Amino acid sequence: MFSISRFHALTKHLPRGVFDRAVERCEADKYSKGFGRWQQLLAMVYAQLSGADSLRTVEVGFNAQTEYHYHL
């Protein structure tokens, strides 16, 4: 069954097109190999909202919500 997570409900209002144009204009993805700028933005927003103080905390938080990984 499909259900929208709170995180997805918050991030769906972010202007993806504006963000993508800014990334292209600044060539911010120039040397990116696999982890794109949008994914990095989502990880940073998640870290801020969850109060994470390290990458390990972010990883544990992501892995605790495996049913919502398809949003990311």
C-alpha positions in Angstrom: 0.0 0.0 0.0 1.3 3.5 -0.9 1.5 6.1 1.8 3.2 9.4 1.7 5.8 9.9 4.4 6.0 13.2 6.3 9.4 13.8 4.8 8.1 13.3 1.3 5.1 15.6 2.1 7.6 18.3 3.1 10.1 17.9 0.3 7.5 17.7 -2.5 7.1 21.5 -2.1 10.7 22.2 -2.9 11.1 23.8 -6.3 13.0 21.0 -8.1 13.2 22.8 -11.5 14.7 26.0 -9.9 17.2 23.9 -8.0 18.2 21.9 -11.1 18.7 25.1 -13.1 20.8 26.6 -10.3 23.0 23.4 -10.3 23.4 23.6 -14.1 24.2 27.3 -14.0 26.9 26.9 -11.3 28.1 23.5 -12.7 27.8 22.1 -9.2 27.3 18.5 -10.6 30.5 18.7 -12.7 32.5 16.2 -10.8 29.7 14.2 -9.2 30.0 10.4 -9.8 26.8 9.1 -8.4 25.4 11.0 -5.5 23.7 13.9 -7.1 23.0 17.4 -5.7 19.3 16.7 -5.2 20.0 13.6 -3.2 22.6 15.6 -1.2 20.0 18.3 -0.5 17.4 15.7 0.6 20.0 14.1 3.0 20.9 17.5 4.4 17.2 18.5 4.9 16.7 15.1 6.6 19.7 15.6 8.8 18.5 19.0 9.9 14.9 17.9 10.6 16.0 14.8 12.5 18.6 16.6 14.5 21.4 14.3 13.3 24.9 15.3 14.5 26.9 12.8 12.3 26.7 10.8 9.1 26.3 7.7 11.2 23.1 9.1 12.7 21.7 10.0 9.3 22.5 6.5 8.1 20.8 4.8 11.1 17.8 7.1 10.6 17.5 6.2 6.9 17.9 2.5 7.5 15.3 2.6 10.2 12.6 3.7 7.7 13.2 1.2 4.9 9.6 1.3 3.7 10.1 4.9 2.6 13.3 4.4 0.7 11.5 4.7 -2.6 10.9 8.4 -1.9 14.6 9.0 -1.8 
